[in-house]
Amino acid sequence: PDVNRETLRKDLNGLINKKAIIRKGEKKGIYYEFI
């Protein structure tokens, strides 16, 4: 569980940092690449 939580935190930080990129990529399906 500890590792999963840390991984989720890193993923969330990455998603927040690339929020704009994901928003634009969401239409092209790039959204899944960032997850």
PQR file of N, CA, C, O and H, with PARSE charges and radii, in Angstrom:
ATOM      1  N   PRO A   1       0.824  -1.217   0.000 -0.5600 1.5000
ATOM      2  CA  PRO A   1       0.000   0.000   0.000  0.2800 2.0000
ATOM      3  C   PRO A   1       0.856   1.263   0.000  0.5500 1.7000
ATOM      4  O   PRO A   1       0.519   2.245  -0.662 -0.5500 1.4000
ATOM      5  N   ASP A   2       1.957   1.237   0.740 -0.4000 1.5000
ATOM      6  CA  ASP A   2       2.819   2.419   0.810 -0.0000 2.0000
ATOM      7  C   ASP A   2       3.358   2.772  -0.576  0.5500 1.7000
ATOM      8  O   ASP A   2       3.326   3.931  -0.991 -0.5500 1.4000
ATOM      9  H   ASP A   2       2.230   0.439   1.277  0.4000 1.0000
ATOM     10  N   VAL A   3       3.847   1.766  -1.277 -0.4000 1.5000
ATOM     11  CA  VAL A   3       4.404   2.023  -2.610 -0.0000 2.0000
ATOM     12  C   VAL A   3       3.323   2.559  -3.541  0.5500 1.7000
ATOM     13  O   VAL A   3       3.559   3.488  -4.313 -0.5500 1.4000
ATOM     14  H   VAL A   3       3.872   0.825  -0.940  0.4000 1.0000
ATOM     15  N   ASN A   4       2.131   1.961  -3.458 -0.4000 1.5000
ATOM     16  CA  ASN A   4       1.039   2.413  -4.322 -0.0000 2.0000
ATOM     17  C   ASN A   4       0.701   3.874  -4.045  0.5500 1.7000
ATOM     18  O   ASN A   4       0.468   4.652  -4.970 -0.5500 1.4000
ATOM     19  H   ASN A   4       1.940   1.206  -2.831  0.4000 1.0000
ATOM     20  N   ARG A   5       0.676   4.237  -2.770 -0.4000 1.5000
ATOM     21  CA  ARG A   5       0.333   5.627  -2.428 -0.0000 2.0000
ATOM     22  C   ARG A   5       1.386   6.578  -2.975  0.5500 1.7000
ATOM     23  O   ARG A   5       1.054   7.633  -3.514 -0.5500 1.4000
ATOM     24  H   ARG A   5       0.865   3.605  -2.018  0.4000 1.0000
ATOM     25  N   GLU A   6       2.653   6.208  -2.838 -0.4000 1.5000
ATOM     26  CA  GLU A   6       3.716   7.075  -3.353 -0.0000 2.0000
ATOM     27  C   GLU A   6       3.615   7.187  -4.870  0.5500 1.7000
ATOM     28  O   GLU A   6       3.806   8.260  -5.442 -0.5500 1.4000
ATOM     29  H   GLU A   6       2.923   5.351  -2.400  0.4000 1.0000
ATOM     30  N   THR A   7       3.315   6.072  -5.502 -0.4000 1.5000
ATOM     31  CA  THR A   7       3.184   6.084  -6.962 -0.0000 2.0000
ATOM     32  C   THR A   7       2.014   6.975  -7.372  0.5500 1.7000
ATOM     33  O   THR A   7       2.117   7.744  -8.327 -0.5500 1.4000
ATOM     34  H   THR A   7       3.160   5.200  -5.037  0.4000 1.0000
ATOM     35  N   LEU A   8       0.910   6.866  -6.649 -0.4000 1.5000
ATOM     36  CA  LEU A   8      -0.261   7.692  -6.967 -0.0000 2.0000
ATOM     37  C   LEU A   8       0.082   9.159  -6.791  0.5500 1.7000
ATOM     38  O   LEU A   8      -0.330   9.996  -7.594 -0.5500 1.4000
ATOM     39  H   LEU A   8       0.827   6.241  -5.873  0.4000 1.0000
ATOM     40  N   ARG A   9       0.836   9.477  -5.741 -0.4000 1.5000
ATOM     41  CA  ARG A   9       1.213  10.877  -5.509 -0.0000 2.0000
ATOM     42  C   ARG A   9       2.033  11.397  -6.670  0.5500 1.7000
ATOM     43  O   ARG A   9       1.789  12.494  -7.172 -0.5500 1.4000
ATOM     44  H   ARG A   9       1.170   8.796  -5.089  0.4000 1.0000
ATOM     45  N   LYS A  10       3.016  10.601  -7.101 -0.4000 1.5000
ATOM     46  CA  LYS A  10       3.860  11.019  -8.226 -0.0000 2.0000
ATOM     47  C   LYS A  10       3.013  11.177  -9.483  0.5500 1.7000
ATOM     48  O   LYS A  10       3.179  12.137 -10.236 -0.5500 1.4000
ATOM     49  H   LYS A  10       3.215   9.710  -6.693  0.4000 1.0000
ATOM     50  N   ASP A  11       2.104  10.231  -9.706 -0.4000 1.5000
ATOM     51  CA  ASP A  11       1.238  10.304 -10.890 -0.0000 2.0000
ATOM     52  C   ASP A  11       0.376  11.563 -10.835  0.5500 1.7000
ATOM     53  O   ASP A  11       0.221  12.259 -11.838 -0.5500 1.4000
ATOM     54  H   ASP A  11       1.969   9.452  -9.095  0.4000 1.0000
ATOM     55  N   LEU A  12      -0.181  11.850  -9.662 -0.4000 1.5000
ATOM     56  CA  LEU A  12      -1.038  13.033  -9.520 -0.0000 2.0000
ATOM     57  C   LEU A  12      -0.229  14.294  -9.789  0.5500 1.7000
ATOM     58  O   LEU A  12      -0.700  15.198 -10.478 -0.5500 1.4000
ATOM     59  H   LEU A  12      -0.055  11.284  -8.847  0.4000 1.0000
ATOM     60  N   ASN A  13       0.990  14.362  -9.248 -0.4000 1.5000
ATOM     61  CA  ASN A  13       1.836  15.531  -9.469 -0.0000 2.0000
ATOM     62  C   ASN A  13       2.121  15.687 -10.955  0.5500 1.7000
ATOM     63  O   ASN A  13       2.084  16.796 -11.487 -0.5500 1.4000
ATOM     64  H   ASN A  13       1.373  13.627  -8.688  0.4000 1.0000
ATOM     65  N   GLY A  14       2.405  14.576 -11.621 -0.4000 1.5000
ATOM     66  CA  GLY A  14       2.689  14.619 -13.050 -0.0000 2.0000
ATOM     67  C   GLY A  14       1.461  15.069 -13.833  0.5500 1.7000
ATOM     68  O   GLY A  14       1.566  15.858 -14.772 -0.5500 1.4000
ATOM     69  H   GLY A  14       2.435  13.675 -11.189  0.4000 1.0000
ATOM     70  N   LEU A  15       0.298  14.559 -13.438 -0.4000 1.5000
ATOM     71  CA  LEU A  15      -0.940  14.938 -14.129 -0.0000 2.0000
ATOM     72  C   LEU A  15      -1.211  16.423 -13.942  0.5500 1.7000
ATOM     73  O   LEU A  15      -1.633  17.104 -14.876 -0.5500 1.4000
ATOM     74  H   LEU A  15       0.213  13.918 -12.675  0.4000 1.0000
ATOM     75  N   ILE A  16      -0.967  16.928 -12.726 -0.4000 1.5000
ATOM     76  CA  ILE A  16      -1.211  18.352 -12.460 -0.0000 2.0000
ATOM     77  C   ILE A  16      -0.244  19.203 -13.276  0.5500 1.7000
ATOM     78  O   ILE A  16      -0.643  20.213 -13.855 -0.5500 1.4000
ATOM     79  H   ILE A  16      -0.625  16.374 -11.967  0.4000 1.0000
ATOM     80  N   ASN A  17       1.033  18.796 -13.323 -0.4000 1.5000
ATOM     81  CA  ASN A  17       2.035  19.556 -14.068 -0.0000 2.0000
ATOM     82  C   ASN A  17       1.730  19.555 -15.561  0.5500 1.7000
ATOM     83  O   ASN A  17       1.961  20.547 -16.252 -0.5500 1.4000
ATOM     84  H   ASN A  17       1.356  17.975 -12.853  0.4000 1.0000
ATOM     85  N   LYS A  18       1.212  18.435 -16.050 -0.4000 1.5000
ATOM     86  CA  LYS A  18       0.920  18.323 -17.484 -0.0000 2.0000
ATOM     87  C   LYS A  18      -0.571  18.476 -17.759  0.5500 1.7000
ATOM     88  O   LYS A  18      -1.079  18.007 -18.778 -0.5500 1.4000
ATOM     89  H   LYS A  18       1.024  17.629 -15.488  0.4000 1.0000
ATOM     90  N   LYS A  19      -1.261  19.138 -16.839 -0.4000 1.5000
ATOM     91  CA  LYS A  19      -2.714  19.301 -16.969 -0.0000 2.0000
ATOM     92  C   LYS A  19      -3.082  19.878 -18.337  0.5500 1.7000
ATOM     93  O   LYS A  19      -3.953  19.348 -19.026 -0.5500 1.4000
ATOM     94  H   LYS A  19      -0.848  19.520 -16.012  0.4000 1.0000
ATOM     95  N   ALA A  20      -2.421  20.957 -18.720 -0.4000 1.5000
ATOM     96  CA  ALA A  20      -2.731  21.600 -19.998 -0.0000 2.0000
ATOM     97  C   ALA A  20      -2.439  20.652 -21.151  0.5500 1.7000
ATOM     98  O   ALA A  20      -3.221  20.553 -22.096 -0.5500 1.4000
ATOM     99  H   ALA A  20      -1.714  21.388 -18.159  0.4000 1.0000
ATOM    100  N   ILE A  21      -1.297  19.949 -21.068 -0.4000 1.5000
ATOM    101  CA  ILE A  21      -0.926  19.037 -22.152 -0.0000 2.0000
ATOM    102  C   ILE A  21      -1.952  17.917 -22.267  0.5500 1.7000
ATOM    103  O   ILE A  21      -2.362  17.549 -23.368 -0.5500 1.4000
ATOM    104  H   ILE A  21      -0.662  20.030 -20.300  0.4000 1.0000
ATOM    105  N   ILE A  22      -2.362  17.379 -21.123 -0.4000 1.5000
ATOM    106  CA  ILE A  22      -3.343  16.290 -21.129 -0.0000 2.0000
ATOM    107  C   ILE A  22      -4.666  16.790 -21.698  0.5500 1.7000
ATOM    108  O   ILE A  22      -5.331  16.087 -22.459 -0.5500 1.4000
ATOM    109  H   ILE A  22      -2.029  17.678 -20.228  0.4000 1.0000
ATOM    110  N   ARG A  23      -5.038  18.003 -21.324 -0.4000 1.5000
ATOM    111  CA  ARG A  23      -6.303  18.564 -21.818 -0.0000 2.0000
ATOM    112  C   ARG A  23      -6.314  18.561 -23.340  0.5500 1.7000
ATOM    113  O   ARG A  23      -7.305  18.176 -23.959 -0.5500 1.4000
ATOM    114  H   ARG A  23      -4.498  18.574 -20.706  0.4000 1.0000
ATOM    115  N   LYS A  24      -5.206  18.993 -23.940 -0.4000 1.5000
ATOM    116  CA  LYS A  24      -5.133  19.031 -25.398 -0.0000 2.0000
ATOM    117  C   LYS A  24      -4.977  17.627 -25.961  0.5500 1.7000
ATOM    118  O   LYS A  24      -5.549  17.294 -26.999 -0.5500 1.4000
ATOM    119  H   LYS A  24      -4.400  19.305 -23.437  0.4000 1.0000
ATOM    120  N   GLY A  25      -4.183  16.795 -25.254 -0.4000 1.5000
ATOM    121  CA  GLY A  25      -3.937  15.437 -25.739 -0.0000 2.0000
ATOM    122  C   GLY A  25      -5.144  14.534 -25.565  0.5500 1.7000
ATOM    123  O   GLY A  25      -5.264  13.512 -26.241 -0.5500 1.4000
ATOM    124  H   GLY A  25      -3.718  17.066 -24.411  0.4000 1.0000
ATOM    125  N   GLU A  26      -6.038  14.908 -24.660 -0.4000 1.5000
ATOM    126  CA  GLU A  26      -7.220  14.082 -24.407 -0.0000 2.0000
ATOM    127  C   GLU A  26      -7.985  13.827 -25.709  0.5500 1.7000
ATOM    128  O   GLU A  26      -8.512  12.733 -25.911 -0.5500 1.4000
ATOM    129  H   GLU A  26      -5.941  15.738 -24.111  0.4000 1.0000
ATOM    130  N   LYS A  27      -8.048  14.811 -26.579 -0.4000 1.5000
ATOM    131  CA  LYS A  27      -8.788  14.655 -27.831 -0.0000 2.0000
ATOM    132  C   LYS A  27      -8.079  13.672 -28.759  0.5500 1.7000
ATOM    133  O   LYS A  27      -8.724  12.938 -29.507 -0.5500 1.4000
ATOM    134  H   LYS A  27      -7.620  15.700 -26.415  0.4000 1.0000
ATOM    135  N   LYS A  28      -6.752  13.664 -28.705 -0.4000 1.5000
ATOM    136  CA  LYS A  28      -5.986  12.792 -29.597 -0.0000 2.0000
ATOM    137  C   LYS A  28      -5.727  11.431 -28.963  0.5500 1.7000
ATOM    138  O   LYS A  28      -5.194  10.531 -29.612 -0.5500 1.4000
ATOM    139  H   LYS A  28      -6.228  14.261 -28.097  0.4000 1.0000
ATOM    140  N   GLY A  29      -6.108  11.279 -27.687 -0.4000 1.5000
ATOM    141  CA  GLY A  29      -5.907   9.990 -27.033 -0.0000 2.0000
ATOM    142  C   GLY A  29      -4.551   9.899 -26.354  0.5500 1.7000
ATOM    143  O   GLY A  29      -4.148   8.825 -25.908 -0.5500 1.4000
ATOM    144  H   GLY A  29      -6.541  12.010 -27.160  0.4000 1.0000
ATOM    145  N   ILE A  30      -3.838  11.034 -26.273 -0.4000 1.5000
ATOM    146  CA  ILE A  30      -2.523  11.036 -25.620 -0.0000 2.0000
ATOM    147  C   ILE A  30      -2.692  10.944 -24.107  0.5500 1.7000
ATOM    148  O   ILE A  30      -1.742  10.634 -23.387 -0.5500 1.4000
ATOM    149  H   ILE A  30      -4.166  11.906 -26.635  0.4000 1.0000
ATOM    150  N   TYR A  31      -3.904  11.214 -23.631 -0.4000 1.5000
ATOM    151  CA  TYR A  31      -4.204  11.205 -22.197 -0.0000 2.0000
ATOM    152  C   TYR A  31      -3.709   9.928 -21.535  0.5500 1.7000
ATOM    153  O   TYR A  31      -3.168   9.964 -20.430 -0.5500 1.4000
ATOM    154  H   TYR A  31      -4.675  11.465 -24.216  0.4000 1.0000
ATOM    155  N   TYR A  32      -3.897   8.795 -22.214 -0.4000 1.5000
ATOM    156  CA  TYR A  32      -3.526   7.511 -21.621 -0.0000 2.0000
ATOM    157  C   TYR A  32      -2.010   7.369 -21.490  0.5500 1.7000
ATOM    158  O   TYR A  32      -1.533   6.654 -20.608 -0.5500 1.4000
ATOM    159  H   TYR A  32      -4.337   8.765 -23.111  0.4000 1.0000
ATOM    160  N   GLU A  33      -1.246   8.044 -22.359 -0.4000 1.5000
ATOM    161  CA  GLU A  33       0.214   7.931 -22.313 -0.0000 2.0000
ATOM    162  C   GLU A  33       0.766   8.563 -21.042  0.5500 1.7000
ATOM    163  O   GLU A  33       1.785   8.116 -20.516 -0.5500 1.4000
ATOM    164  H   GLU A  33      -1.633   8.624 -23.075  0.4000 1.0000
ATOM    165  N   PHE A  34       0.100   9.593 -20.551 -0.4000 1.5000
ATOM    166  CA  PHE A  34       0.594  10.278 -19.354 -0.0000 2.0000
ATOM    167  C   PHE A  34       0.241   9.531 -18.080  0.5500 1.7000
ATOM    168  O   PHE A  34       0.899   9.716 -17.056 -0.5500 1.4000
ATOM    169  H   PHE A  34      -0.728   9.956 -20.978  0.4000 1.0000
ATOM    170  N   ILE A  35      -0.776   8.697 -18.123 -0.4000 1.5000
ATOM    171  CA  ILE A  35      -1.206   8.000 -16.905 -0.0000 2.0000
ATOM    172  C   ILE A  35      -0.219   6.894 -16.543  0.5500 1.7000
ATOM    173  O   ILE A  35      -0.412   6.196 -15.547 -0.5500 1.4000
ATOM    174  H   ILE A  35      -1.311   8.547 -18.955  0.4000 1.0000
TER
END
